[in-house]
Amino acid sequence: MQFGIFSVGDVTPDPTTGRTPTEHERIKAMVAIAQKAEEVGLDVFATGEHHNPPFVPSSPTTMLGYIAARTEKLVLSTSTTLITTNDPVKIAEDFAMLQHLADGRVDLMMGRGNTGPVYPWFGQDIRQGINLAIENYALLHRLWREDVVTWEGKFRTPLQSFTATPRPLDGVAPFVWHGSIRSPEIAEQAAYYGDGFFHNNIFWPADHTKRMVELYRERYAHYGHGTAEQAIVGLGGQVFMRHNSQDAVREFRPYFDNAPVYGHGPSLEDFTEQTPLTVGSPQQVIEKTLSFREYAGDYQRQLFLMDHAGLPLKTVLEQLDMLGEEVVPVLREEFAKGRAADVPEAPTHAARVAAAASQASEASEASEVSEGVNVV
């Protein structure tokens, strides 16, 4: 199972000091956080994509390429890539390039985002959000798997005998997660292609997450990709830790109360009770995270949001130390217990290259046998 962090890249005033970091400081902080994630033994760093203040990560592949040069093992991903307002041709080429630069340590999460005005900024209509997600991904899927593509759709100009360059590393496209909070159509899309489904459940109660994940699992099996238990699932989470839980609550409360997304809404106590947010000791984080399996089943990727709401970089790095040293080792061990043998691990480039080679070998052997039969 993979553990990591995702960042939305918000530039938010620290409510305890009133200071707002510059965009430059925030971008550099995200790089430092990614490097720290690898240092403490995490598996994944994912960055969001936003094109409006107060967020800075407007160019995920630029940031991830820079991080790739400064890390060795970390899987680089997104949270999310806007499949609705980005050109699928550009996505195909940008992430294939990143694949080569990072020696395969790349996957990505497709999503529609949560900022309505982004659609007209990029010449699209928010009322077509689901249709854009479906059509654009259908084209992207082909661009990575077919050397020459002729295509015509509703939302972009046609392609005639087009080849996206560079081609995916080792002939294997980056693995795709489809991220959604509330849209069953996206769970259906992930299931149809046999891709991963990432439910960013940080704002939602367990029963909603359970319904979305179960829908994806059922449809994954329906399309013949494996059993429902073998579907590839990822979950989000939010944590803030101190060794004394009261200290954690006291320190985090002003950040929670003034956060740009959920500030000035439900109380910290209510939000902690009703969503995956955990503010407390490392042991409380372990217990809450392990409970996700009760409603999501055995899953493959757990990402935590830790660097938002104006938390200073020093504090975030302290949180990562605790996560990597005290929480994730226990979670790895506990999640492995009772995990069915046929539940797959999180997809990696190396594993997918090996699987593709095995399938090619089996197909070749079958063809030889068939030819031998025909000759006889």
VENKA-V834243 format. One record per helix or strand. SS is the DSSP state (A for helix, B for strand). FROM is the first residue (numbers start at 1). TO is the last residue. If there is no record, write none. Layout:
# VENKA-V834243
SS:FROM:TO, SS:FROM:TO
This chain:
# VENKA-V834243
B:2:7, B:10:10, A:23:39, B:44:47, B:55:55, A:60:68, B:75:78, B:81:82, A:88:101, B:106:111, A:118:121, A:126:145, B:149:151, B:159:162, A:169:171, B:175:180, A:184:193, B:196:199, A:201:203, A:206:222, A:228:230, B:233:235, B:238:241, A:245:257, A:268:274, B:278:280, A:282:290, A:292:296, B:301:305, A:313:336, A:349:375
